[in-house]
Amino acid sequence: MKFLLKIKHWQLFVLLIGLPFIAQITMVIAMAVTKNMYVSFIVFPVMMIFLLIFFFGWFYALGTNLHKKLPENLQMNITRFKAFLFVPVGYMTLLFVFVLVMIAMSPRIPNPAILILIIPLHLFSMFCIFYSMYFVSKTLRTVELQRELTFSDYAGEFFLIWFFPIGIWFIQPRINKLFENE
């Protein structure tokens, strides 16, 4: 996934926003024309897998490769970052499989006790995504400034990554600059 560090901001935008948007429009048109709702069972999973791979792949590429550029005295916990990045990917995959199984068993109503498991997993997955955004934004800014940072030093990067459809246009050119010689 290291190629995600070298592609241009508009290419990353097309991968993460444009292609899923086109796939969704295509899916809606195909369902309207064919009057077949099962088209979504093919297009939506493929689109979600594609989006998961590239979105979290971008995070992984940023976190691991920027970590290598950190000064020796300002190291961050890369193992925690990798573990916390895996949690939402695993959770979304399991949730996706669970939803498909529930749809396949549509006459049966799922047990409400499942929510007792889903809600904490969902909240922990959200925490892990925020931690990953924190890690990537702080690592990026630390590599650029080469000093110890406070949250105010990398808050802009954090929010740009959080609102990634906009943030890609500002963050990715800086990433390109950091990795242009490799």
N, C-alpha and C positions, 0 to 999 in steps of 0.2 A: 504493500500500500504506500510505499515511499513516493511513488509517482504523484500522489495527491499533494505532495509538498511543492511540486514543480509546475503543476498545471496552473493556468491563469485563473483569475477570479471568476471570469464569465464562464469558463469551462466547468468549474466546480459548481457554480450556480445552476448551470444546465443539468449537471448530473444529479444534484440534490433537490432541485425545485422544478426545473423545466420538464425533464423526462417523466417524473411521477405525475405532474400535472397533465401532460399529454396522454399518459396511460389512463388516467382517471377520466378524461374527456372521452377517450376512445371507448372505455368501458361503458360509460353512460350512453353513448350513441349506439353501441352494439346492443346493449340491453333494450333500448327504445326500439330499435329496428327489428330485432329478433323476438322481442317480447319474452326473452329467456333470462331469468335472473341468475342462472348458473354461470353465465359469462363472468360475473364478478368473482366466482370461486376460483377462476383461473387467473384473471388479470390482477386482482387485489393481492393475493399471496405473492405473486411474482414481483409486483411493484413494492410491496413491503420488505421482502427479502433484499431486493436491490437497494432500497433506501437504507435499510439497517446496515448492510455491508459497507456502503460508501460513507454514511454519516459517522458511524462508530469507527470505521476504518480511518477516516480523516482525523478523528480524535486520537486514535491509537498512534497514527503516524506522527501527529503533532507532539503528543506527550512523550513518546519514546525517543524521537529524534531530537527534540529540543532539550530533553534531559541530558543527552550526550554533550550538549554545548554549554551546560551550566558550569560556572566556576567551581573549583574543588571545594571551596569553603561554603558554598551555598547549595548543597545537595538537597533534593526532595525525595520522598519515598515513592519510587517508581513501582514497587511491588504492590503497594496499596492502590495506586492508580490503575494498574492492570486488573487487579481483582475487582475494584469498583466499576471498571468499565465493562467487565464481563457480566456483572450482575444484571444490568438492564437488557443486555443482549439475550442472556439466558431466560430472564423473566418474560420478555416479549415473545420469544420463541415458544416457551411453554404456554403462555396465554393464547397465542395464536393457535396452537395445536388444540388446546382446551376448547376454544370457540368453534373450531372446525368439528370437533367431536360432538359438541352440544348441538350444532346445526344438523349433523348427520342423525342425531337421536332426537330430532325436533319434537316428536310427540311427548317426550318426557320432559318434565320440568326439572332443572338442576336443583340440587339441594342448596338451600340458602346458607347452610353452614360453610359452604365453599367460600363465601364472602369473608368469613373469619380468616381464611388463609390469603385470599387475594388482596384485601385491603392493606395489611401490613407489608406484603411483598411489593405492592404497588408504591406505597410510601417509601419503602427502603430503596426501591429502584429509582424513584425520583431523587432521593438524597444522593445516590451514587452518580446520577447524571450531573447534579449540581457540583458534586465533588470533582468530577472529571472536568467540568467547565472551569472551576477554580484552579485545578492543577495546570491545565493548558494555558489559561490566561496568565497565571503567576509565572509559569516557566517561560512563556514567551517574553514577558516584560523583563524578567530577571536576565535572560540571555541578552536582551537589547541593552539594558542598563548596567549589567554586571555588578549589582550591589543588592543588599538586603532590602526587601520591599515591605511596605504596609499595604493594606487593602486599597487605600486611595490611589496608590501608584498603578494598580492594575485593574481598578474597577471598570474603567472604560472598556478594556479588552474583555472582561468578564461579561458585561452586558452586550457587547457586540457578538460574542460567541453565543450567548443566550438567544439573542434575536438574529440567528445566523443568516436568514435570507438577506438581511441588510448588512450584517457584520462581515459576511464573506467578501464583500466589495472593499472593505478596509483592512481586514486581517490577512487575507491571502496574498496581496502584493508584498506585505512585510515578510510573510513566510517565504515567498519566492526570493526575496532579496537575501534572506539568511541562508538559503540553500542553493543559490545560483551557482556557486563554485564547485559544488559536489557532483 
